[in-house]
Amino acid sequence: MTVALMWEARAVEGRGEALLAWARRQELPVRPLRRETFRAPQDRVLVVTWWDAAYDADLPELPEPGGELVTRAVHRWRFESLGSD
C-alpha cells in the first residue's frame, strides 16, 4: 500500500521564503518513495511524502517549525493512495 503524508504550515507574514527554506532543509531519518514541496498564497508551504507502508504505520514526519516562522500549528493529514486515474 502507498501512504501519502501531507504537512502544511502557514508562515508569519513576510516569512514565506524562510519557511520554505526551513522545510527543504528538514531531513527524515528514512527516505520516502517520493517527496514534493509546494507553496501557495498567504505564505503557505506544503510537503507531501509517499511511503510504501500500511496506513497506520509509524512513519517519520517533518517537525513543527519554530514559532518565529509560523502563525499556527502545522496541519497534518494521512491518505491512502488509490492509484492514478
N, C-alpha and C positions, 0 to 999 in steps of 0.2 A: 504494500500500500504506500502511496505517496501522500505525505502530510505537508501542508504549507503553513508556516508560522508568519504572521504579519505583526509588525512592530511599527507603531505610528506615534510621532511626537510633534508637538507644536512649539516652535521656538518663541522666545521672548522677542517682541518686535525689534526688527533690525538684526537679529542674531541667526537668521536662517542659514547663512553660509557657514557660520561657526558650528551650528548643529549638524549640518550636512557633513562637514569635515570630521566632526567627532564620530558620527555614525560610521563613516567609511573607515575610520581607524580601528574600530572595535573588531577584535579577532575572537572567534569562537574556538573552544578547545578541540572541536571536531569539525571537519569541513563538511558543509551541506552539499547535496547534489547540485544545487544552484543557489545563487544569492543575487538579488537585484535591489537597487536603491532608486527611489523616486523622490521628486519634490513636487509640491503643489502650492497654490496661493496661500497666503497667510502664514508663510514660513513654516509649512508642514513638511516633514520628512517621513518617508515610508520605506521600510526594509522588509522584503519578503525572502524567506529561506525555504527551500524544499528539501525534504528528508525521506529516505526510504525507511519507514518505521511505522509501527502501529499508531493509531490515532492518539492513544493515551500514553505514548512512550515519554520517558523523561529526556527531553531534548534541550540543548543549550540555547539560550536566548540572549539577545542584547540586553545589557543592563539599563537601569534608569540613568539618564544624564544628570549632571549636577543642576541644582535649582537655578543657577545663573543662566542656564541655556533654555529652559522650558517654562511654559506658562501653566502646565498641569501635568499630572501623572501620565506616563506612557499608556497608550491603548494597545492591547494585545488581543489577537484572535488566532484561532487554530482552525484549519479547514482540511477536509479530506479531498484529495483530487479525484475527480470523476472522469478524467481524461479530456482531450480536446474534441470539439465537435467537427 
